[in-house]
């Protein structure tokens, strides 16, 4: 063997050794860090991969406390509660009020008002907020509905103020998705590139699951589930996408034998009544997906389908009822990553 051939063989062996060491070290990092906790009246579950195996639970809990201090209507001292109680304006004390407000304006306009966080007076009246329910009749609903409309407020990066002193806000249709975004941004700032963040069933899938080498997989709840027995109607493989599902099968009230869903139509003032049971939306961030899932649930099946076709930046999976059972609809963009379990 010539010296040139020996040198070439040595170089190949050296490269193979470097590659082997790289993959050996990479394989030592495959064990995920998993943390969980409670926030926003629900729970969160986070899985991520970190070379240093750092546990960020305390930081995340502190972050979520700050988010709640801005957007939790059940906290009378929160920024949003102060806004709801005042007749004038509120200056932002923390940086977590402006982003969901700005995103709300975007989706209010794009959805034709199907999503509108100023629906708060109606949410309270129907018993889905912190105030005592009124169980309103149609006359009361018409009166309360006059208080709803995003055009009744204005804001900038420093403050939000009322054009009608009676207007109130509810971020229940965007808050959990936004909270997940805050967590993702924090973990990304720490160098985390592969993570699954889930907050109340909504969140973000970033990178991939290094334990499997595949995209993250999430489940979509079957409407036939109940709190004791929950199972999935479908699974979705996601990478660098948010996910959220809005549905009426758990959150409802029964008044005088009649069932009312928690999804309130801002246009009519009444809980929605249609055959769309849940809307799952996949988008670039959690706040966008969350707000749009709320909007689709207000719209109902046919308008929701049409809206998804008009917004290619959104992907959706809808579950609806027909006389012969449950049916599903999915957009073309999510279909290749979707597995139905039926």
For each residue, the residues with C-beta under 8 A, 3 or more apart:
1: 5 6 9
2: 5 6
3: 6 7
4: 7 8
5: 1 2 8 9
6: 1 2 3 9 10
7: 3 4 10 11
8: 4 5 11 12
9: 1 5 6 12 13
10: 6 7 13 14
11: 7 8 14 15
12: 8 9 15 16
13: 9 10 16 17
14: 10 11 17 18
15: 11 12 18 19
16: 12 13 19 20
17: 13 14 20 21
18: 14 15 21 22
19: 15 16 22 23
20: 16 17 23 24
21: 17 18 24 25
22: 18 19 25 26
23: 19 20 26 27
24: 20 21 27 28
25: 21 22 28 29
26: 22 23 29 30
27: 23 24 30
28: 24 25
29: 25 26 49 50 51 210
30: 26 27 49 210 211
31: 53 211
32: 47 48 49 209 210 211
33: 47 48 49 50 53 54 55
34: 45 46 47
35: 45 46 55 56 57 60
36: 43 44 45 46
37: 43 44 57 60 61 64
38: 42 43 44
39: 42 43 44 61 64 65 68 179 199
40: 64 68 72 175 176 179 199 200
41: 74 200
42: 38 39 176 199 200 201
43: 36 37 38 39 200
44: 36 37 38 39 60 64 179 180 183 197 198 199 200
45: 34 35 36 198
46: 34 35 36 60 183 187 195 196 197 198
47: 32 33 34 195 196 209
48: 32 33 187 192 194 195 196
49: 29 30 32 33 192 193 194 195 207 210
50: 29 33 53 54 190 191 192
51: 29
52:
53: 31 33 50
54: 33 50 190
55: 33 35 58
56: 35 59 60 186 187 190
57: 35 37 60 61
58: 55 61 62
59: 56 62 63 186
60: 35 37 44 46 56 57 63 64 183 186
61: 37 39 57 58 64 65
62: 58 59 65 66
63: 59 60 66 67 182 183 186
64: 37 39 40 44 60 61 67 68 179 182 183
65: 39 61 62 68 69
66: 62 63 69 70 94 96
67: 63 64 70 71 96 175 178 179 182
68: 39 40 64 65 71 72 75 78
69: 65 66 72 75 77 78 79 94 96
70: 66 67 78 79 80 92 93 94 96 97
71: 67 68 78 79 80 96 97 100 171 175 178
72: 40 68 69 75 78 80 81 175
73: 78 80 81 84 120 129 130 169 170 171 172
74: 41 130
75: 68 69 72 78 81
76: 81 85
77: 69 81 82
78: 68 69 70 71 72 73 75 81 82
79: 69 70 71 82 83 90 92 93 94 97
80: 70 71 72 73 83 84 97 169 171
81: 72 73 75 76 77 78 84 85
82: 77 78 79 85 86 90
83: 79 80 86 90 160 162 168 169
84: 73 80 81 120 168 169
85: 76 81 82
86: 82 83 89 90 162
87: 162 165
88: 161 162 165
89: 86 159 160 161 162
90: 79 82 83 86 159 160 161
91: 158 159
92: 70 79 95 97 98 157 158 159 160
93: 70 79
94: 66 69 70 79 97
95: 92 98 99
96: 66 67 69 70 71 99 100 178 182
97: 70 71 79 80 92 94 100 101 160
98: 92 95 101 102 155 157
99: 95 96 102 103 178 181 287
100: 71 96 97 103 104 171 174 175 178 287
101: 97 98 104 105 155 160 169
102: 98 99 105 106 155
103: 99 100 106 107 174 178 287 288 291
104: 100 101 107 108 115 116 117 150 171 174 291
105: 101 102 108 109 150
106: 102 103 109 110
107: 103 104 110 111 115 174 288 291 292 295
108: 104 105 111 113 115 116 117 150
109: 105 106
110: 106 107 311
111: 107 108 114 115 291 292 295 298 299 307
112:
113: 108 116 149 150 266 267
114: 111 265 266 267 294 295 296 298 299
115: 104 107 108 111 173 174 291 292 294 295 298
116: 104 108 113 119 148 149 150 266
117: 104 108 120 150 169 170 171 173 174
118: 147 148 149 150 152 153 167 168 169 170 266
119: 116 122 123 148 170 264 266
120: 73 84 117 123 124 129 168 169 170
121: 124 125 144 147 148 166 168
122: 119 125 126 141 144 145 148 264 266 269
123: 119 120 126 128 129 170 172 262 264
124: 120 121 127 128 129 130 131 132 133 134 168
125: 121 122 133 134 135 136 140 141 144
126: 122 123 133 134 135 136 253 260 262 264 271
127: 124 133 135 253 255 260
128: 123 124 172 251 253 262 264
129: 73 120 123 124 170 172
130: 73 74 124
131: 124
132: 124
133: 124 125 126 127 253
134: 124 125 126 140
135: 125 126 127 255
136: 125 126 139 140 141 144
137: 140 141
138: 141 142
139: 136 142 143
140: 125 134 136 137 143 144
141: 122 125 136 137 138 144 145 268 269 270
142: 138 139 145 146 269
143: 139 140 146
144: 121 122 125 136 140 141 147 148 269
145: 122 141 142 148 266 268 269
146: 142 143
147: 118 121 144 152 164 166 167 168
148: 116 118 119 121 122 144 145 152 167 266 269
149: 113 116 118 152 164 167 266
150: 104 105 108 113 116 117 118 153
151: 163
152: 118 147 148 149 162 163 164 167
153: 118 150 160 161 162 163 164 167 169
154: 160 161 163
155: 98 101 102 159 160 161
156: 159
157: 92 98
158: 91 92
159: 89 90 91 92 155 156
160: 83 89 90 92 97 101 153 154 155
161: 88 89 90 153 154 155
162: 83 86 87 88 89 152 153 165 166 167
163: 151 152 153 154 167
164: 147 149 152 153 167
165: 87 88 162
166: 121 147 162
167: 118 147 148 149 152 153 162 163 164
168: 83 84 118 120 121 124 147
169: 73 80 83 84 101 117 118 120 153
170: 73 117 118 119 120 123 129 173
171: 71 73 80 100 104 117 174 175 178
172: 73 123 128 129 175
173: 115 117 170 246 290 291 294
174: 100 103 104 107 115 117 171 177 178 287 290 291 294
175: 40 67 71 72 100 171 172 178 179 290
176: 40 42 179 180 199 200 201 202 244 286 290
177: 174 180 181 199 202 203 242 244 285 286 287 288 289 290 291
178: 67 71 96 99 100 103 171 174 175 181 182 286 287 290
179: 39 40 44 64 67 175 176 182 183 199 286
180: 44 176 177 183 184 197 198 199 202 203 204 242 286
181: 99 177 178 184 185 204 242 285 286 287
182: 63 64 67 96 178 179 185 186
183: 44 46 60 63 64 179 180 186 187 197 199
184: 180 181 187 188 195 197 203 204 206 286
185: 181 182 188 189
186: 56 59 60 63 182 183 189 190
187: 46 48 56 183 184 190 192 195 197
188: 184 185 191 192 193 206
189: 185 186
190: 50 54 56 186 187
191: 50 188
192: 48 49 50 187 188 195 206
193: 49 188 206 207
194: 48 49 206 207 208 209 210
195: 46 47 48 49 184 187 192 204 205 206 207
196: 46 47 48 203 204 205 206 209 216 218
197: 44 46 180 183 184 187 203 204 206
198: 44 45 46 180 201 202 203 218
199: 39 40 42 44 176 177 179 180 183 202 203 286
200: 40 41 42 43 44 176
201: 42 176 198 221 244 245
202: 176 177 180 198 199 242 243 244 245 286 289 290
203: 177 180 184 196 197 198 199 242 243 244 286
204: 180 181 184 195 196 197 241 242 243 285 286
205: 195 196 215 216 218 238 239 240 241 242 243
206: 184 188 192 193 194 195 196 197 239 240
207: 49 193 194 195 210 239 240
208: 194 212 213 214 215 216 239
209: 32 47 194 196 212 213 214 215 216 217
210: 29 30 32 49 194 207 213
211: 30 31 32
212: 208 209
213: 208 209 210
214: 208 209 217 237
215: 205 208 209 237 238 239 337
216: 196 205 208 209 237 238 239
217: 209 214 235 236 237 238
218: 196 198 205 235 236 238 243
219: 232 234 235 236
220: 232 233 234 235 236 245 278 280 317 319
221: 201 225 230 231 232 233 245 247 278
222: 225 230 231 232 233 326 341
223: 233 247 249 277 278 319 321 326
224: 231 326
225: 221 222 229 230 231 249
226: 229 230 250
227: 230 250
228:
229: 225 226
230: 221 222 225 226 227
231: 221 222 224 225 341
232: 219 220 221 222 235 341
233: 220 221 222 223 319 326 328 340 341 342
234: 219 220 317 328 338 339 340 341
235: 217 218 219 220 232 338 339 341
236: 217 218 219 220 243 280 282 317 334 337 338 339
237: 214 215 216 217 337 339
238: 205 215 216 217 218 241 243 282 337
239: 205 206 207 208 215 216
240: 205 206 207
241: 204 205 238 282 283 284 315
242: 177 180 181 202 203 204 205 282 283 284 285 286 288 289
243: 202 203 204 205 218 236 238 280 281 282 289
244: 176 177 201 202 203 280 281 286 289 290 293
245: 201 202 220 221 278 279 280 281 293
246: 173 263 278 279 280 281 290 293 294 296 297
247: 221 223 250 277 278 279 297 319
248: 251 252 261 262 263 272 277 278 297
249: 223 225 252 277 278
250: 226 227 247
251: 128 248 261 262
252: 248 249 259 260 261 262
253: 126 127 128 133 259 260 262
254: 257 258 259 260
255: 127 135 258 260
256:
257: 254
258: 254 255
259: 252 253 254
260: 126 127 252 253 254 255 271
261: 248 251 252 271 272 273
262: 123 126 128 248 251 252 253 271
263: 246 248 271 272 294 297 298
264: 119 122 123 126 128 269 270 271 272 298
265: 114 268 269 270 271 272 298
266: 113 114 116 118 119 122 145 148 149 269 298
267: 113 114
268: 141 145 265
269: 122 141 142 144 145 148 264 265 266
270: 141 264 265 273
271: 126 260 261 262 263 264 265
272: 248 261 263 264 265 297 298 300
273: 261 270
274: 300 301
275: 300 301 320 321 322
276: 279 296 297 299 300 301 304 318 319 320
277: 223 247 248 249 319 320 321 326
278: 220 221 223 245 246 247 248 249 297 318 319
279: 245 246 247 276 293 296 297 304 316 317 318
280: 220 236 243 244 245 246 293 316 317 318
281: 243 244 245 246 288 289 290 292 293 296 314 315 316
282: 236 238 241 242 243 289 314 315 316 317 334
283: 241 242 288 289 292 313 314 315
284: 241 242 288 313
285: 177 181 204 242 288 289
286: 176 177 178 179 180 181 184 199 202 203 204 242 244 289 290
287: 99 100 103 174 177 178 181 290 291
288: 103 107 177 242 281 283 284 285 291 292 314
289: 177 202 242 243 244 281 282 283 285 286 292 293 314
290: 173 174 175 176 177 178 202 244 246 281 286 287 293 294
291: 103 104 107 111 115 173 174 177 287 288 294 295
292: 107 111 115 281 283 288 289 295 296 311 314
293: 244 245 246 279 280 281 289 290 296 297
294: 114 115 173 174 246 263 290 291 297 298
295: 107 111 114 115 291 292 298 299 307
296: 114 246 276 279 281 292 293 299 304 307 308 316 318
297: 246 247 248 263 272 276 278 279 293 294 304
298: 111 114 115 263 264 265 266 272 294 295
299: 111 114 276 295 296 303 304 307
300: 272 274 275 276 303 304
301: 274 275 276 304 305 318 320 329
302: 305 306
303: 299 300 306 307
304: 276 279 296 297 299 300 301 307 308 316 318
305: 301 302 308 309 318 329
306: 302 303 309 310
307: 111 295 296 299 303 304 310 311
308: 296 304 305 311 314 315 316 331
309: 305 306 331
310: 306 307
311: 110 292 307 308 314
312: 333
313: 283 284
314: 281 282 283 288 289 292 308 311 331
315: 241 281 282 283 308 331 333 334
316: 279 280 281 282 296 304 308 329 330 331 334
317: 220 234 236 279 280 282 328 329 330 331 334 338
318: 276 278 279 280 296 301 304 305 328 329 330
319: 220 223 233 247 276 277 278 326 327 328
320: 275 276 277 301 326 327 328 329
321: 223 275 277 325 326 327
322: 275 325 326 327
323:
324:
325: 321 322
326: 222 223 224 233 277 319 320 321 322
327: 319 320 321 322
328: 233 234 317 318 319 320 340
329: 301 305 316 317 318 320
330: 316 317 318 334 335 338
331: 308 309 314 315 316 317 334 335
332: 335
333: 312 315
334: 236 282 315 316 317 330 331 337 338
335: 330 331 332 338
336:
337: 215 236 237 238 334
338: 234 235 236 317 330 334 335
339: 234 235 236 237
340: 233 234 328
341: 222 231 232 233 234 235
342: 233
